[in-house]
């Protein structure tokens, strides 16, 4: 749905994006993260046709953006950071203006506007002027405008920026709802917890380059982050403990084995969930009384600190 090949963007001798290759499939929610100045916003603006890249190829919905801009952009919805709104319009008037611009048939415009006002939970503000809305309400209104024409490709630049926790939760729930509709979504954000709960793939940008890209599991394997496991036992005898340690010490995927003061066993496993399942099966076969087994997977912050992108938050 979204393809970028060898994208480069220069500003007066400064390279903002350098030879970027990226592919986002239908139904994929792709989180684009990195320090300030990494090139995230420039990438989204190039995808939206707002800036012209120095060179490179952008394919949106099967259309080359340079050769067929109207066809490529027809399927796109873009929500910039700090989006401008028309303060003197009412909520429904603002959406109606864009429904007209999107060439939505006149007989469908009000219905489409009402539908999205309800989906972003602004129905009580239908007849309110925009200058009376809070920051969170404005963000949701602009999101409704972005999705009004039912785009198959959605670009969101810091959609939760400046929002309070309740507004962030509302925004996340809205985005989860559209994600299951098969849209291709790219979200640029510094809020790692938001992305970890929403995205099924991420890319880390630094100094204009894509440092790493893929699903969370793929990135864990690529950069060598091992899963941390905590195991709790029911009446573990000394003999069983020796059997347990002997098994783990000879296991090629297990490392950093230690018991806590409470009797819990901690270790790292470099394999996947199938390897973890096989390990548990082997221990049960050896009569190890496992009461609880918890896999603590590395979160996005762990991944970014491992990569070195420490300016993300």
Beta strands, then each sheet from edge to edge (+ up, - down):
strand 1: 2-11
strand 2: 14-24
strand 3: 29-34
strand 4: 55-60
strand 5: 63-64
strand 6: 76-79
strand 7: 153-157
strand 8: 184-188
strand 9: 201-206
strand 10: 209-214
strand 11: 227-233
strand 12: 254-259
strand 13: 265-269
strand 14: 290-296
sheet 1: 2+ 1- 4+ 5-
sheet 2: 6+ 7+ 8+ 3+ 9+ 10-
sheet 3: 12+ 13- 11+ 14-
end
